[in-house]
Amino acid sequence: MPAKRVPSRAKNQATRLGWSGAVVAGLAALGACAGAGTHTPVAPAVDAPSTTPTRAADPSPVERVRADAAALAPLVTTKLATDFLSATSALPEESPRVLFEDKEHHLAYSADGAAKLDATARATLTKRDLDYYETKYGSPLAYARPVELLGADGLDDFAGKKIVDFGYGGVGHLRLFASLGANAIGVDVDPVLPVLYGGADDTGAIAGVRGAGGTLTLLNGRFPFDAKIRDAVGSGVDVFLSKNTLKRGYIHPERPVTQGQTIDLGMSDDAFLAAVFAAVKPGGRVLLFNICPKQAPPSAPYIPWADGRSPFDEATWKKAGFSVVYIDRDETPFVKRMAHTLGWDTGEDAIDLETDLFAWATLAHRP
């Protein structure tokens, strides 16, 4: 059954699914999270008892995430995914954060930073109220399936593991990894994220949900093109993960696209995968997981984010030294169940799960 929410949150489809991923500067964001509304309790008449029950307060963002995790729990079978969902109990409550974005120049400012600008510069800014956990890229629990795939591949615990998420988009899932003992590293180019997660407690040591905790590190830049980012990621990576970023439609679109709708890795496919291979330890894994809408017909503009197949073919993976477990595996059935459970098929921008939701996964090992 879908997780119950009062009221249901109306979000655009791109935000619910996180289709837009986290991409190079210049790729247009596909929507911001709509804030949750609130209900005012009905006051009883002074001269007569009221038979109208008082409505409970709307759930907080963390309460919603926990309710969604409980609803998703029956859909997963591995210990790793079960632990991931259970770890939501340790997420701290965080209020929505306000920031200001200069979309033309791909800059973002805190309220204090925006106040220091001159009036002309401030006039170009767009105010953003972003949920701490869902940001503009959707629920962190959309990572439940990638985690389940890792568990099914033999990874049974995050403790002591180095996890790199290429295009992380939001901190929620990384905090869950870290609370289970992982050294979680998020890499992204979105200028909003360093401002959104610029607090002293947003990164660093994360308390363990059981036993020792891990660490959370956020890097802003292009991996592996930027040497500082490449060096910060380093080596010994147990899992190199990318959700909704490394898509064929972004890297190698099959039809012409408008400016700002592709990802420039800054190097050839061979060089990119060679750098990933160098970062991943022997026995480590690379997992691409992409959720997509349906592609537009030939008569309509091409939708880059609708092609979630691996941007690298099997021969290219193998040339880099990887052993391919599976490539472009259809993950649509699970994602449809997940979407229904999370209520993505309800509300003002409901997704038609039968015709407008697809998913692919690619898994490779470093021998």
C-alpha positions, 0 to 999 in steps of 0.5 A: 500500500502507498505510504499515507501522507496528509496531505499528499505532496504535489511534486512535479514528476522530475522531482519525484523520480530524480530524473534530472540527476546531478549534472555538469553546470549548465544542465537545467534543473527539472524542478524544485520540491514543493513544500508540505502544507499544514492543517489548522485544527478545527476549533470547537464551538464555545457553547457546545461540544464538538463532534469534529475530531482534531486533525493531527499535525502533518508529518515532518520531513523525517517522519515522512521518510521513516513512514516511506521506509516502513512501507518499502520494507516488504519490497526488499529481501537483502540484509543490506537493503533492510538495514538501509531502510531501518537506518532512517530511525537515526536521521536527524530532524532538519528544517527546510533550508533557504538559499538563493540561486543565480541560475544564469551564472550557476551560482548559489548563496546562503541568506547571509551571502546573498545579503552581501551582494549589491542590489543589482546582483540580488535582483537576479537571484531566485529564492529556493526553499529546499527540503534537506533530504529530498532537495530537488532530486527526489526521495533518498529512498529511491536508493533502496533498489540499488542497495538491494542490488548490491546486497544481492551481489554479495555486499552484506554490510556497509561498515568500513566500506568506502562508497562514492556516489557520482552525482549524489544530488542529496545527502539523505542516502549518504547519511544512511550509508554513513550511519551504517559505518560507511565512509560515504563520499558524494561528488556533484557539480550542482552549485546549490549543494555546497550551500544547502549542506554548508552547515558544520554538522552536515558532513564529517563524523556520523553517529552509528545507528548501531555500533560505530558510525562512519563519515560523510564527505561532499565534493563539488567538482568534476570527477575525474576531470578535476585533479583535486576531486580525483585526488580527494576520492582517492583509491580503495573504493568498495562501491562506485555508485551513480543514480540518474547521472551516467545515462546514455541520453546525457553522455551519448544522446541519439538525437540532437539536444538543446544546450545544457542537456548533456553531460561533458565528462571532459574526456573520452569514455575510455579515460573516464572508465580508466579513472573509475577503475583506478579508484575502485579496489580489486573486488569492488563494484560499479553500479549505475541505476537510472529511473526514466520517463518514456521517450518522446516520439520522433516528432517531438523533442528528444528527452535525454534523461529518458534514455537510462541505458549505460552510456558505455557498451560492454566492450568499453567496460571490458577494455577498462578492465571491468568484468560486466555482471549485467548491462542495461538490466530492466528494473522497471517492475520493481521501480513501479512497485516502489513508485506506487508504494511511495505514492508517485502515482497520486497527487496533482502530478501523478505519474502513469506507472504503466506508460511513463516509468522505466529503469535500467541497471548496470553492474560491473566488478573490478577483478 
